[in-house]
Amino acid sequence: MIDVKFNFDRLNVASLLTEVAQLQSNRNLRDRRNLFYIEGVRNFIQAVESGFNIATILHSEKLLIVPPARQLVRKLRRSGVNTINLTPEEFRKISHTEKASGIAAIVRQHWTKLHQISPQTGLCWIALEKVRSPGNLGTLIRTSEAIGGSGFIFVGGNIDPYDPGVIRATMGALFHQRLIRTSFDSLRHWIRRYPCGVVGASPEARVDFHRFKYPRSTILFLGEERKGLSKNQQDLCNHLIRIPMVGKSDSLNLAVAGSLLLYEVYKSKNISKGKNR
């Protein structure tokens, strides 16, 4: 991806607000410029503390009342980060929260290359090909961060983790997870290089997820909400497990199913640690 800077200092405020709105609504623009939009004190502080590159800060002096965030704005401004001061009315035009916090930023996307990671790092990795709901992906990212998951491997170009809906649902967890985008061929070669277990969730599997012995290095492959695991995904899996359901429902929400599996991996790894002490 080409990293192109938004030259907000050359635009009048009306044009600036239009550009920000387009960045929020247009994935092609986000991908082309390798940028995304964040809003709120929590997101802003965590993005900075996690080392994300801030391209432009948008804030309103009157709305931003949280001292640590105000201090961080001043610090970044002194370091040379482009900073735009908006009126409360201008800021609310780009705000998507019920109560505008007065702080937002244009941030450079951060991607990790597949060859830079190992399945032995962290608790586990989650691999996905398609996700219908940005909120489901955001919740899954939040759960992964909570249990010490390493990050996400997105196969193909269908998933956008920098979608505003995803970012809102992560509650800042996005900035603590590594994100990889790759192809099935590259992922297949990578899996062959490392001793790891690729575990897929499928209602047709025979083994219940809470009875399965999770490999020391685990990659969880989750299917799309309606269709489940694709043929390509299943071909990469060493094991298939299922979440039992005794009611009339035939499937679970992706975020719920993924969270159940993540906590089961967390439980199994912590039990193993206890046995080794």
N, C-alpha and C positions, 0 to 999 in steps of 0.2 A: 504493500500500500504506500502511496505517496503522502507524505506528511505536509499538508499545506496549512499555513497559518491564516486565521481570520484577521484581516487588517481592520479591526473595529475602529481604530483611532482615525481612520480615513472616512468613516461613514457618519452620516448624521444619525441622531437617535432613532428616528423613524425607520431608517434602513437597518439599523442595528437590531431593533425589535423584530423586524421581518425576518432577518437572517437567523435569529435565535429560534423563532417559531418554526422556520423551515428545518432547522437542524433537529428539532424535537420530533417533527412529523415525517421526515423524509429519510428513510434508511440509506438510500443511495447516496445522499449527501453526506451522511455520517461516515459511510464506508469510504467514499471518495476522498474526504478530507481527513479521515482517520481521527475524528473528533466525536465527542458526545457531550450532552448537557446534564449537569447535576444541579440540584437545588436543596437548600436546607443546611442548617448548621452541622448536623451529624455527618451528612455526606461530604460537605466541604472539608471539615476537619479531618475526617478519616481518609479522604482522597489525598490530602497533603501529607499526612503522617505516614501513609503507605507508599509514598514516593511517586505518585502519579504526577505527570507533567501538566501543570495548569497553564493553559494558553491565554485565557482572559477571565478576569473576575468581574462579575456584575453585582453591584450591591447598592443598597439605599441606606444612607447614613441615618435617616429617620426611623427606618424599620428595623435595622440590625441593632439589637440591644444586648446581645450576648457578648460579654467582654472578651472571652478567648477567641471568638471568631473575629471581632473587631481588631484585636491585636495581630491576628494572623494575616488579615487583609493588609494592615500597615507594613508588616514584615515582608510580605511578598511584593508589595508595591515598591518598597525600598530596594528589593533585590532585582527589580526590573520587569516584573510581571505586569502585563497590560491590565489596567484597572479602570473600569467605567462606573461612575457614580450616577445612579438613576433616581428620579423622584419616586415617591411611593406609588403614584399612579402609573408611571412607566414600568416599574418593577412588577406590579400586579398584572400587567398585560402579558408577561411571560411566565407568571407563576401558575402552578397547577395544584397548589396546596390550599387548604381551607383558610389558613392564616399565613400570609406571606411573611417569610422569615427575614427577608431583606438581603439574603446572600445566595448567589448562584455562580456557576462557573462553566466555562467551556474547557473541557479536559481532553487531553490526547489519549486515544485508546491505547491500551497496553495488552499485547499478545505475547505469549511464550511459544517458541518453536518446539515441535514434538521431540526433536533430538536433544533438546536441553533438559528434558525431564526423565525421571525413572519411576516405574511403578512401585518401587520400594520406598519412595518418598511419602511421608505422611500416612494417614489412616487408609485412604483409598481414593480412587479416581472415579468420576462418573462420566460415561460416554453417552452422547445423545446424537441423533440424526435429525429429528424433527420434534418441535414442541408447538402445540396450537396456541396455548395461552401464555402470554408474557408473565402474568402473575404466578402461574405454576412454576415457571423457570426461576423467577425471583425467589419464591419460597424455598425451592430446592437448593438454590445457592446459599440461602440463609441457614438452612439446616446443615448443609455440608460444612459451612464455616463453624457452626456451633459444635459439631462433633469432631472437628479437627481434620476434615477432609482436605485433600491436596488441591483439588480443582476440577475443571471440566474439560473434556475433549469433545469438541463439536466436529462431527464428520460431515463434510460438505458445507454448503453455504447457506443453508436454510435458516439457521438460528442466529439471532442478533442479541447477544447479551447486553448490548448498550442501548436497547430500546428503553424509553422512559418508563414504561410499565414494569419492565424487569427491574430497573434500578430502584424504583419506589418500593417494590416488594422485597428487595434484599435488605433494606434498612441498614445500608452501609457495608454489608457482608461482602459485596462484590469486590471491594478493594482489598480483601484479604484472601482471594482465591485466584489461582493461576488459570488462565484461559488459553486453550489451544484450539486452533482450527486446522484440520487436516483432511486427507482423503482416505477412503477405505484401503487402498493399496498401501499407502504410507503407514497407516495404523497396523495393517496386517504384518508388514515387515518389522515394525517396532515391537509388536507383541512377540514375534519369534525370537527377538534378540534378548528378551528378558524372561526369567522364570516368574510367571505371574498367572493368576487365574482370572479369566474373563467370565463373569457371572451375569446371565441375562434373566430378567423377570418375565415369566410367561404363564398364563393360566393353564396351559396344557402340560406344564412340567409336573413331574411326579413327586419331587422333593419339596416339603414345606420349608419356607425361608428360615424359620426358627430352629429347624433340625439340621440344617446344612452346616457343614464345617467350612467356614470361609478361609480361603487361601491366605497365606502370610502377606502376599501382595495382591490386592483385589482391585479389579476394574469392574464397576457395575454398569451394565448396558441396559438402559431403559428405553422402551419403545414409545412411539407416538400415542397420544391419549386414546384414540379410537381404534387404530389398527394394530397396536402393539409392536412387537419387534419385527423388523423387515427381514427378508431372506438374507440380505447381506449382513445384517447384525447377528442373526442366529448363527451364520457360518463362522463368525469370529468367536463365538462363545464356547468355552470349555464345559460350562455347566449351565443348566436351566433350573430355576427355582420358582415356586409359586407362593402367593400370599393366599391362604385359605379364606373362603367366604362361605358362610352358612346361610346367609339371608338370600333375598331374591335378586340382589344386585349382581351383575356379571363383571363389573370392573370397578376399580378405584380411581379417584383423581390422581393424576401423575405426581403431584406434589406430595400427596398423602402416601402413595405407594412407595415413592422414592425415599421419603423420610422414614418410613417403617424399616426399609432395608438398610438405610444408613445407620440407624440406631442399633439394628441387629449386628451389623459389622462392628460398630463401636463396642457393643456388649461382648461379642466374641473375642475381640482383641484384648479387652481389659481382663477378661477371664483368663486368657492365655498368659498375660503378664503376671497375674496373681499366682498361677501355677508355677511359673518359672522363678519366683522369688524364693 
